[in-house]
Structures are given as C-alpha cells and as structure tokens.
Amino acid sequence: MDHLAPLLTASVDVTAPPQANAPQSVALSYVAPDTPEVAAAAELVAKPFADTKPVTDTTTEAASRPFVVAALTDPAEVLPPEVPPAQALPASTADAPPEDAATTAGRIELVGECLVAEACIDQFLWALYQRTPKEDTIKERELRKVKVKRKGKLVTVTRSFTRLVDNDFTWKDPKAAERAGMSMMDYVIGGMDRNFKIRLFHALYAAEAAGLQPGITSAFRDDYRQSIASGLKAASDRSYHGGSFRGGYGHGLAADIVSVNGATRAKRWISTEALWKWVDTNGKQFGIGRPYLGRDPPHVGPIDGQEYASRRGGAKAADADAKKRVRQAAHVKPTAAKRPVVARSSKGRTI
C-alpha cells in the first residue's frame, strides 16, 4: 500500500528542462491528476488502519476462488490432491506408514520399465512368495501295539501305521536364510538362476493377469534347506532348487507354485489344480514346465533344462529310459534252469 499510493496519487512533472548548473539534490514537484482512480486511491490511503480488512479474510477469499494447476512434464512432480475433511483418516491410522500395494491389493501389477528391470522382477516374485501360505500334507509313521491271534493264542505285536497330517513349513526358509547370513528376499529369490527367474516372472505375471492368483511356496534351496525338506525329495546336494552339485547359489532352476485363490485350503486346492493345468497348456511359450506332473505337481523348471528333458523330453527321454532298462537287465543274473522231475518207482526204475 505504501508503494501503490504514490503511483496512483501523483505524477512527475518532467516538462521543465534541466538546468546546467543545478545542484546535486533537485526537488521534483508532483502534480496529482484529477481522475476517479486517483480519488479512490486517496480515499483508501486516508482511511485509518483499523478500517481495512484483516489479512485472514483476504486469504479465505483467495482460497475460495477457483484455480487451475498446470500439468507438469514429470508425473512424479505432481502433488497429490488434498484429502477432504470428510474423508480424513482417524487419528489412530493417520500416522501409520502405507502398506505395500503387493500385500493389500488382490492383483499385483507392474507398469512401464518395471517389466524389464531385474529389481522389479525380484520384487514381484517376492510378493508372490510372501502372500503364499507354506502348507502341505506329509506322511507320518506311528507305531502301535496291537493284539493278534497266532496259533490259537493272542499275542501283542508292534505294527507301523501311516497317516496324513498337515504340515506348516514357514519356519524352514527363514532358518536357512539366517544360517546363510542373508535376508529372506536375497536368499529365496536371489538364489535362482537369472534366466529362469525371468521366465518364471513372465509366466506367473501372465497367470496373475488371467486371474489365477499364483503363489510361490519354495524357490532357492541350498544343501541345508534341502536336508530339512520333507516328503519325496532329491538328495541334499543334487536338488535342482540350488544344490551344490547343480551350482549352488545363483543357479537355482526350480520353484514350487500353487494358487492362493480361495478362503479355505480345499478351495485353494481346486484353484491350484487349475493353475497347474494352465502351466501345462501355456507354460512352454514362456519356457517353463512341470517335469514330474503327478509325482511332484507344484515343481516347475525350464523346459530346456536337464531335469525337464530327463522326465518329459520326448524321444530323448524315451531313448534314455530304454538304455536304462537295458543296463538294468544286463546286471540281472540269469536263474538256473530247473531240471525236469523224473518219476521213479519204488524199485528204482524210471517210469
């Protein structure tokens, strides 16, 4: 207001020519033009300070006016819109850190350059691993004493019974990662072969887009992790999950996949079978397949790998099986031919 009033209430009279011997300080004369704008400005200046509107009213009025935000070239520079008061979070959750989108959303999606970045591939596979329950069914042997009847008498004997029980193996990977001195993500996902990891990513990302909700129960395993695995399994150092005989860390060529679609384990089993069938139908275009089918259905690996070729390699596998049977037959000792039984009479003569 101090700068605006002189400009509106006065003008400089510069019509007088400058004098040659004028002193350094020259007094200029101001002539106020007679215009309505000047009169309004003079009236505004003449009012006492108490009559002016407070600053808060001006900011409130400015805030109520509509405004336009220019679009920025970089989407990361655009500020998020303010949350309306009616939609504000309660005080208990306002300061809480945002949860990972991979664990809260029903579907995991990647956009842009993340489809080719190895770090994003690891994050996607790790999200599938984290959301998957680590459950299976194992066989347990139980010894019981029962009474049986032998030669007319009851005797007590010990017999072995097998039963199926649910097994939670969530503790195994954390224990193996701690033993190796790695984080869980570096151990489980980082231990896989890079080429196989990219194939697995593209296959499971396509399955996720198809609504099958795939999950990973096991990926890399070192010798120790393989040794504490249960059920039908390979030798500790020969596992294609990453045994030392196969190359160890960074060379894991197998993963176990299931579906997490379903509120109960029975429903998840149905959706898991649908996922396995989808892999059998579409997996080859991504370069992965299930080498064991019914023997170890969750197990997947590269179709050009030694494991898959030895189990489902077509003519090569059939030829290898035939050679194996020939070798086994060569090691079997032929049984001695039985001589015919000759009937003899009581007097020693042959009949």
VOPAGU-2260 file (C-alpha; in pm, 1 decimal, decimal comma):
REM VOPAGU-2260
SITE   aa  ch    i         X         Y         Z
SITE  MET   A    0       0,0       0,0       0,0
SITE  ASP   A    1     293,0     234,5      70,0
SITE  HIS   A    2     430,7     173,7    -279,4
SITE  LEU   A    3      97,5     177,8    -458,5
SITE  ALA   A    4     -40,9     508,8    -325,2
SITE  PRO   A    5     228,0     747,2    -466,5
SITE  LEU   A    6     199,3     589,1    -810,6
SITE  LEU   A    7    -175,9     639,2    -819,4
SITE  THR   A    8    -193,6     979,1    -646,3
SITE  ALA   A    9      89,1    1166,1    -815,0
SITE  SER   A   10     273,7    1204,3   -1140,1
SITE  VAL   A   11     611,7    1356,5   -1202,3
SITE  ASP   A   12     622,2    1684,5   -1388,7
SITE  VAL   A   13     913,3    1637,8   -1626,0
SITE  THR   A   14     820,3    1918,8   -1867,4
SITE  ALA   A   15    1073,1    2162,9   -1718,3
SITE  PRO   A   16    1408,7    2145,5   -1896,3
SITE  PRO   A   17    1709,1    2051,5   -1685,3
SITE  GLN   A   18    1940,7    2333,6   -1573,8
SITE  ALA   A   19    2310,0    2312,1   -1642,9
SITE  ASN   A   20    2422,6    2447,7   -1301,4
SITE  ALA   A   21    2160,6    2266,9   -1097,7
SITE  PRO   A   22    2274,4    2130,3    -760,6
SITE  GLN   A   23    2307,1    1754,3    -693,2
SITE  SER   A   24    1978,6    1736,2    -497,8
SITE  VAL   A   25    1690,8    1850,7    -711,6
SITE  ALA   A   26    1341,8    1883,0    -569,1
SITE  LEU   A   27    1079,3    1740,6    -803,4
SITE  SER   A   28     723,8    1867,3    -799,0
SITE  TYR   A   29     430,2    1622,4    -800,1
SITE  VAL   A   30     100,3    1712,5    -958,6
SITE  ALA   A   31    -199,2    1494,6    -873,5
SITE  PRO   A   32    -426,9    1439,4   -1174,1
SITE  ASP   A   33    -797,1    1477,6   -1116,9
SITE  THR   A   34    -924,2    1126,3   -1204,9
SITE  PRO   A   35   -1169,3     890,2   -1032,3
SITE  GLU   A   36    -892,5     628,9    -980,9
SITE  VAL   A   37    -671,2     882,2    -801,9
SITE  ALA   A   38    -961,2     992,6    -580,7
SITE  ALA   A   39   -1035,4     630,6    -484,6
SITE  ALA   A   40    -672,0     568,7    -400,2
SITE  ALA   A   41    -651,0     886,7    -194,2
SITE  GLU   A   42    -962,1     785,9      -2,1
SITE  LEU   A   43    -812,3     442,4      65,2
SITE  VAL   A   44    -490,3     592,8     199,0
SITE  ALA   A   45    -679,9     845,3     413,2
SITE  LYS   A   46    -873,2     569,3     596,1
SITE  PRO   A   47    -731,7     460,2     929,8
SITE  PHE   A   48    -566,1     115,0     954,0
SITE  ALA   A   49    -846,6     -23,1    1169,3
SITE  ASP   A   50   -1099,1      13,8     887,5
SITE  THR   A   51    -911,6    -218,5     649,9
SITE  LYS   A   52    -996,5    -587,7     625,5
SITE  PRO   A   53    -777,3    -827,0     814,0
SITE  VAL   A   54    -533,6   -1046,9     624,5
SITE  THR   A   55    -716,9   -1365,6     717,2
SITE  ASP   A   56   -1025,1   -1251,3     525,9
SITE  THR   A   57    -815,7   -1194,2     216,2
SITE  THR   A   58    -661,3   -1543,0     231,5
SITE  THR   A   59   -1002,7   -1700,5     291,0
SITE  GLU   A   60   -1144,4   -1519,3      -7,5
SITE  ALA   A   61    -849,2   -1623,1    -221,8
SITE  ALA   A   62    -881,1   -1983,2    -109,5
SITE  SER   A   63   -1247,8   -1989,8    -210,5
SITE  ARG   A   64   -1170,7   -1882,1    -564,7
SITE  PRO   A   65   -1131,8   -2149,6    -831,9
SITE  PHE   A   66    -777,0   -2214,3    -951,2
SITE  VAL   A   67    -602,9   -2416,5   -1221,8
SITE  VAL   A   68    -288,7   -2627,9   -1169,8
SITE  ALA   A   69     -67,9   -2657,8   -1476,1
SITE  ALA   A   70      26,2   -3010,7   -1580,5
SITE  LEU   A   71     391,8   -3089,7   -1517,6
SITE  THR   A   72     610,9   -3282,4   -1757,5
SITE  ASP   A   73     727,4   -3525,0   -1490,3
SITE  PRO   A   74     436,8   -3715,1   -1324,4
SITE  ALA   A   75     646,2   -3756,8   -1011,8
SITE  GLU   A   76     640,6   -3378,4    -958,5
SITE  VAL   A   77     259,7   -3354,9    -941,1
SITE  LEU   A   78     144,8   -3310,4    -584,3
SITE  PRO   A   79    -134,1   -3538,6    -461,7
SITE  PRO   A   80    -472,3   -3373,0    -405,4
SITE  GLU   A   81    -571,2   -3282,3     -53,5
SITE  VAL   A   82    -790,1   -3526,5     131,1
SITE  PRO   A   83   -1130,8   -3370,6     206,5
SITE  PRO   A   84   -1208,1   -3334,6     577,3
SITE  ALA   A   85   -1495,6   -3580,6     548,2
SITE  GLN   A   86   -1262,6   -3849,2     413,2
SITE  ALA   A   87    -973,9   -3785,8     652,7
SITE  LEU   A   88    -831,3   -4090,6     828,7
SITE  PRO   A   89    -880,2   -4134,3    1203,3
SITE  ALA   A   90    -602,2   -4025,1    1432,0
SITE  SER   A   91    -500,2   -4384,7    1505,9
SITE  THR   A   92    -416,5   -4458,8    1141,6
SITE  ALA   A   93    -320,7   -4115,8    1009,1
SITE  ASP   A   94      43,6   -4150,5    1109,6
SITE  ALA   A   95      74,0   -4517,8    1013,9
SITE  PRO   A   96     305,5   -4593,9     718,5
SITE  PRO   A   97     131,1   -4703,0     397,9
SITE  GLU   A   98     118,0   -5076,2     343,3
SITE  ASP   A   99     282,2   -5241,0      44,6
SITE  ALA   A  100      47,2   -5247,9    -253,1
SITE  ALA   A  101     153,9   -5603,7    -327,1
SITE  THR   A  102       9,4   -5730,6       3,5
SITE  THR   A  103    -310,4   -5524,7       9,2
SITE  ALA   A  104    -429,1   -5544,4    -349,8
SITE  GLY   A  105    -595,2   -5855,9    -486,2
SITE  ARG   A  106    -387,9   -5836,8    -803,2
SITE  ILE   A  107     -22,7   -5741,6    -838,8
SITE  GLU   A  108      51,2   -5519,7   -1138,1
SITE  LEU   A  109     368,4   -5367,6   -1279,3
SITE  VAL   A  110     384,1   -5084,6   -1531,9
SITE  GLY   A  111     638,1   -4918,3   -1757,0
SITE  GLU   A  112    1004,7   -5000,0   -1727,6
SITE  CYS   A  113     936,5   -5234,0   -1434,2
SITE  LEU   A  114     851,8   -5507,9   -1683,1
SITE  VAL   A  115    1219,1   -5541,0   -1779,2
SITE  ALA   A  116    1406,1   -5422,7   -1468,9
SITE  GLU   A  117    1555,7   -5712,2   -1272,4
SITE  ALA   A  118    1491,2   -5539,2    -940,9
SITE  CYS   A  119    1119,4   -5515,8   -1017,5
SITE  ILE   A  120    1115,4   -5880,3   -1123,3
SITE  ASP   A  121    1262,3   -5977,4    -787,3
SITE  GLN   A  122    1005,7   -5761,9    -607,1
SITE  PHE   A  123     717,9   -5924,2    -798,8
SITE  LEU   A  124     834,0   -6278,5    -728,4
SITE  TRP   A  125     899,4   -6188,3    -365,4
SITE  ALA   A  126     544,6   -6051,9    -334,7
SITE  LEU   A  127     408,8   -6382,8    -467,7
SITE  TYR   A  128     621,6   -6569,8    -215,7
SITE  GLN   A  129     510,3   -6353,3      76,3
SITE  ARG   A  130     138,8   -6393,5      12,6
SITE  THR   A  131     151,2   -6774,0     -15,7
SITE  PRO   A  132      77,1   -6999,3     284,8
SITE  LYS   A  133     354,0   -7254,5     337,3
SITE  GLU   A  134     137,6   -7561,9     393,5
SITE  ASP   A  135     145,7   -7919,7     269,7
SITE  THR   A  136      42,9   -8269,3     370,3
SITE  ILE   A  137     302,8   -8516,1     485,0
SITE  LYS   A  138     300,4   -8881,2     590,0
SITE  GLU   A  139     378,6   -8972,2     947,4
SITE  ARG   A  140     454,5   -9318,7    1074,6
SITE  GLU   A  141     308,9   -9424,2    1403,8
SITE  LEU   A  142     395,7   -9741,2    1594,5
SITE  ARG   A  143     114,6   -9908,9    1781,6
SITE  LYS   A  144      92,3  -10223,2    1989,5
SITE  VAL   A  145    -189,8  -10447,6    1881,6
SITE  LYS   A  146    -301,0  -10795,9    1974,1
SITE  VAL   A  147    -319,9  -11063,3    1709,9
SITE  LYS   A  148    -408,6  -11429,3    1723,6
SITE  ARG   A  149    -133,6  -11674,6    1641,2
SITE  LYS   A  150    -162,3  -12048,6    1675,7
SITE  GLY   A  151    -477,3  -12001,0    1875,0
SITE  LYS   A  152    -320,2  -11758,5    2121,0
SITE  LEU   A  153    -340,6  -11380,7    2149,9
SITE  VAL   A  154      -1,3  -11214,9    2130,0
SITE  THR   A  155      97,1  -10846,2    2135,9
SITE  VAL   A  156     293,4  -10714,6    1840,1
SITE  THR   A  157     406,6  -10370,9    1726,2
SITE  ARG   A  158     286,3  -10252,7    1387,2
SITE  SER   A  159     350,1   -9938,0    1185,7
SITE  PHE   A  160      64,0   -9717,4    1068,3
SITE  THR   A  161      89,0   -9425,2     823,5
SITE  ARG   A  162    -134,3   -9120,9     848,9
SITE  LEU   A  163    -158,7   -8790,9     657,8
SITE  VAL   A  164    -112,3   -8474,7     862,9
SITE  ASP   A  165     -98,4   -8104,3     778,7
SITE  ASN   A  166     246,0   -7950,5     787,5
SITE  ASP   A  167     339,4   -7582,4     817,5
SITE  PHE   A  168     692,5   -7529,6     687,1
SITE  THR   A  169     702,6   -7149,8     713,6
SITE  TRP   A  170     999,2   -7173,4     952,2
SITE  LYS   A  171    1233,6   -7355,8     714,1
SITE  ASP   A  172    1331,5   -7077,3     471,8
SITE  PRO   A  173    1391,3   -6817,9     748,9
SITE  LYS   A  174    1611,0   -7063,9     933,9
SITE  ALA   A  175    1811,1   -7143,0     619,2
SITE  ALA   A  176    1846,3   -6772,1     531,5
SITE  GLU   A  177    1967,0   -6693,2     883,2
SITE  ARG   A  178    2216,2   -6975,7     863,7
SITE  ALA   A  179    2344,9   -6838,3     530,6
SITE  GLY   A  180    2361,8   -6481,7     670,2
SITE  MET   A  181    2121,7   -6336,1     410,9
SITE  SER   A  182    1791,2   -6157,1     406,6
SITE  MET   A  183    1489,1   -6364,1     315,0
SITE  MET   A  184    1443,3   -6198,9     -25,0
SITE  ASP   A  185    1810,2   -6235,4    -120,8
SITE  TYR   A  186    1805,1   -6599,5     -17,8
SITE  VAL   A  187    1474,9   -6716,9    -167,0
SITE  ILE   A  188    1461,0   -6507,9    -487,0
SITE  GLY   A  189    1823,2   -6403,8    -537,9
SITE  GLY   A  190    1943,7   -6763,6    -534,2
SITE  MET   A  191    1758,5   -6854,5    -853,3
SITE  ASP   A  192    1921,2   -6858,8   -1194,7
SITE  ARG   A  193    1868,6   -6521,1   -1364,6
SITE  ASN   A  194    1739,5   -6661,9   -1693,2
SITE  PHE   A  195    1497,5   -6897,2   -1519,5
SITE  LYS   A  196    1385,5   -6617,2   -1290,1
SITE  ILE   A  197    1288,1   -6400,0   -1588,7
SITE  ARG   A  198    1095,5   -6689,1   -1745,9
SITE  LEU   A  199     915,5   -6760,2   -1421,1
SITE  PHE   A  200     826,5   -6393,2   -1385,2
SITE  HIS   A  201     665,9   -6369,3   -1729,8
SITE  ALA   A  202     472,8   -6693,6   -1679,4
SITE  LEU   A  203     338,4   -6604,0   -1334,9
SITE  TYR   A  204     263,8   -6246,9   -1442,7
SITE  ALA   A  205      50,1   -6386,0   -1725,7
SITE  ALA   A  206    -119,4   -6624,2   -1481,3
SITE  GLU   A  207    -187,1   -6330,6   -1248,8
SITE  ALA   A  208    -343,5   -6137,8   -1537,1
SITE  ALA   A  209    -560,3   -6442,6   -1610,4
SITE  GLY   A  210    -698,4   -6427,8   -1254,7
SITE  LEU   A  211    -531,2   -6747,1   -1127,5
SITE  GLN   A  212    -351,1   -6570,2    -839,0
SITE  PRO   A  213     -30,4   -6777,1    -838,0
SITE  GLY   A  214     198,6   -6800,9    -538,2
SITE  ILE   A  215     541,8   -6942,5    -462,7
SITE  THR   A  216     593,4   -7177,7    -170,9
SITE  SER   A  217     960,6   -7252,6    -231,8
SITE  ALA   A  218    1229,1   -7121,8    -467,4
SITE  PHE   A  219    1602,8   -7143,5    -396,1
SITE  ARG   A  220    1722,9   -7411,4    -153,8
SITE  ASP   A  221    2078,3   -7476,7     -50,1
SITE  ASP   A  222    2200,2   -7812,2      80,4
SITE  TYR   A  223    2089,8   -7734,9     435,2
SITE  ARG   A  224    1741,6   -7624,6     331,0
SITE  GLN   A  225    1703,7   -7935,7     117,4
SITE  SER   A  226    1812,2   -8155,2     405,2
SITE  ILE   A  227    1525,7   -8035,3     626,1
SITE  ALA   A  228    1266,8   -8071,8     348,8
SITE  SER   A  229    1013,2   -8349,2     399,5
SITE  GLY   A  230     842,6   -8597,4     174,0
SITE  LEU   A  231     965,8   -8722,8    -161,6
SITE  LYS   A  232    1279,7   -8523,6    -243,4
SITE  ALA   A  233    1619,1   -8536,2    -411,6
SITE  ALA   A  234    1949,0   -8569,6    -230,7
SITE  SER   A  235    2056,3   -8260,3     -41,4
SITE  ASP   A  236    2333,2   -8161,9    -283,0
SITE  ARG   A  237    2153,0   -8266,5    -603,7
SITE  SER   A  238    1835,1   -8061,6    -578,8
SITE  TYR   A  239    1757,2   -7851,0    -885,1
SITE  HIS   A  240    1636,9   -7583,7    -642,2
SITE  GLY   A  241    2003,8   -7496,0    -591,9
SITE  GLY   A  242    2202,3   -7788,3    -453,6
SITE  SER   A  243    2579,8   -7758,4    -454,0
SITE  PHE   A  244    2608,7   -8029,5    -720,9
SITE  ARG   A  245    2390,3   -7814,5    -951,2
SITE  GLY   A  246    2589,7   -7495,6    -895,7
SITE  GLY   A  247    2462,5   -7365,7    -561,0
SITE  TYR   A  248    2354,2   -7008,2    -500,1
SITE  GLY   A  249    2255,9   -6818,7    -813,5
SITE  HIS   A  250    2190,4   -7138,7   -1008,3
SITE  GLY   A  251    1852,1   -7249,5    -872,5
SITE  LEU   A  252    1648,1   -7392,7   -1160,2
SITE  ALA   A  253    1324,5   -7486,8    -983,2
SITE  ALA   A  254    1035,9   -7338,9    -788,9
SITE  ASP   A  255     716,2   -7471,9    -632,3
SITE  ILE   A  256     398,6   -7283,7    -726,9
SITE  VAL   A  257      39,7   -7300,5    -603,8
SITE  SER   A  258    -265,1   -7075,0    -617,2
SITE  VAL   A  259    -376,3   -6855,0    -328,1
SITE  ASN   A  260    -728,0   -6810,5    -466,4
SITE  GLY   A  261    -970,3   -6939,4    -203,8
SITE  ALA   A  262   -1065,6   -6876,3     156,7
SITE  THR   A  263   -1009,1   -7236,5     267,0
SITE  ARG   A  264    -743,3   -7490,2     190,1
SITE  ALA   A  265    -990,2   -7706,7      -1,7
SITE  LYS   A  266   -1084,0   -7416,1    -228,7
SITE  ARG   A  267    -718,7   -7325,0    -278,5
SITE  TRP   A  268    -650,6   -7682,9    -382,5
SITE  ILE   A  269    -912,7   -7658,0    -658,5
SITE  SER   A  270    -769,5   -7329,4    -788,2
SITE  THR   A  271    -417,4   -7473,7    -760,2
SITE  GLU   A  272    -506,8   -7763,5    -987,4
SITE  ALA   A  273    -643,5   -7508,5   -1236,7
SITE  LEU   A  274    -311,5   -7321,0   -1218,4
SITE  TRP   A  275    -112,7   -7639,9   -1287,7
SITE  LYS   A  276    -329,0   -7718,8   -1589,0
SITE  TRP   A  277    -275,0   -7363,8   -1714,2
SITE  VAL   A  278     101,3   -7411,6   -1683,2
SITE  ASP   A  279      81,2   -7741,0   -1875,5
SITE  THR   A  280    -108,3   -7565,0   -2155,7
SITE  ASN   A  281      68,9   -7226,7   -2168,8
SITE  GLY   A  282     398,4   -7278,7   -1989,3
SITE  LYS   A  283     603,5   -7375,0   -2294,7
SITE  GLN   A  284     558,8   -7035,3   -2457,8
SITE  PHE   A  285     731,8   -6887,7   -2151,6
SITE  GLY   A  286     995,5   -7161,1   -2135,0
SITE  ILE   A  287     883,1   -7337,8   -1815,0
SITE  GLY   A  288     701,6   -7661,8   -1741,3
SITE  ARG   A  289     624,9   -7924,3   -1477,4
SITE  PRO   A  290     867,5   -8214,6   -1512,8
SITE  TYR   A  291     706,2   -8451,3   -1261,0
SITE  LEU   A  292     330,2   -8389,2   -1303,8
SITE  GLY   A  293     154,0   -8615,7   -1052,1
SITE  ARG   A  294     469,0   -8714,6    -863,6
SITE  ASP   A  295     559,9   -8357,9    -761,7
SITE  PRO   A  296     292,2   -8132,7    -916,5
SITE  PRO   A  297     397,6   -7789,4    -778,6
SITE  HIS   A  298     753,9   -7825,8    -911,3
SITE  VAL   A  299     833,8   -7616,3   -1223,0
SITE  GLY   A  300    1159,1   -7567,0   -1412,4
SITE  PRO   A  301    1295,5   -7460,1   -1751,9
SITE  ILE   A  302    1183,0   -7684,6   -2036,5
SITE  ASP   A  303    1529,9   -7679,0   -2191,1
SITE  GLY   A  304    1694,3   -7787,9   -1867,7
SITE  GLN   A  305    1836,8   -8127,3   -1782,4
SITE  GLU   A  306    1565,2   -8204,1   -1528,4
SITE  TYR   A  307    1272,2   -8148,0   -1764,6
SITE  ALA   A  308    1444,6   -8324,1   -2053,5
SITE  SER   A  309    1512,9   -8633,3   -1842,1
SITE  ARG   A  310    1146,6   -8660,1   -1739,8
SITE  ARG   A  311     945,7   -8523,6   -2029,9
SITE  GLY   A  312    1194,0   -8478,0   -2309,7
SITE  GLY   A  313    1002,6   -8678,4   -2567,5
SITE  ALA   A  314    1213,6   -8909,2   -2782,3
SITE  LYS   A  315    1532,5   -8831,6   -2591,8
SITE  ALA   A  316    1375,3   -8926,0   -2260,9
SITE  ALA   A  317    1227,3   -9243,8   -2407,0
SITE  ASP   A  318    1565,5   -9342,5   -2552,0
SITE  ALA   A  319    1733,6   -9273,6   -2219,6
SITE  ASP   A  320    1474,6   -9486,9   -2037,6
SITE  ALA   A  321    1523,5   -9769,7   -2285,8
SITE  LYS   A  322    1902,0   -9762,0   -2236,0
SITE  LYS   A  323    1849,8   -9759,8   -1861,7
SITE  ARG   A  324    1630,9  -10069,7   -1879,4
SITE  VAL   A  325    1891,4  -10246,1   -2094,6
SITE  ARG   A  326    2163,2  -10167,9   -1841,0
SITE  GLN   A  327    1948,1  -10293,2   -1556,7
SITE  ALA   A  328    1868,8  -10615,0   -1742,8
SITE  ALA   A  329    2239,8  -10675,8   -1807,3
SITE  HIS   A  330    2314,2  -10673,5   -1435,8
SITE  VAL   A  331    2044,4  -10925,6   -1351,1
SITE  LYS   A  332    2186,3  -11278,1   -1310,1
SITE  PRO   A  333    2002,0  -11541,1   -1510,3
SITE  THR   A  334    1827,9  -11800,8   -1294,3
SITE  ALA   A  335    1940,6  -12160,8   -1323,0
SITE  ALA   A  336    1714,1  -12372,9   -1538,2
SITE  LYS   A  337    1517,0  -12625,8   -1342,5
SITE  ARG   A  338    1571,4  -12986,7   -1440,4
SITE  PRO   A  339    1258,5  -13185,9   -1508,7
SITE  VAL   A  340    1136,1  -13403,3   -1226,2
SITE  VAL   A  341    1151,4  -13769,4   -1319,5
SITE  ALA   A  342     912,7  -14006,3   -1150,7
SITE  ARG   A  343    1071,2  -14322,4   -1011,8
SITE  SER   A  344     914,9  -14642,4    -893,1
SITE  SER   A  345     976,3  -14792,9    -556,3
SITE  LYS   A  346    1219,1  -15041,4    -714,7
SITE  GLY   A  347    1435,2  -14759,4    -854,8
SITE  ARG   A  348    1325,5  -14795,0   -1216,5
SITE  THR   A  349    1231,2  -14485,2   -1413,9
SITE  ILE   A  350     873,7  -14472,8   -1522,2
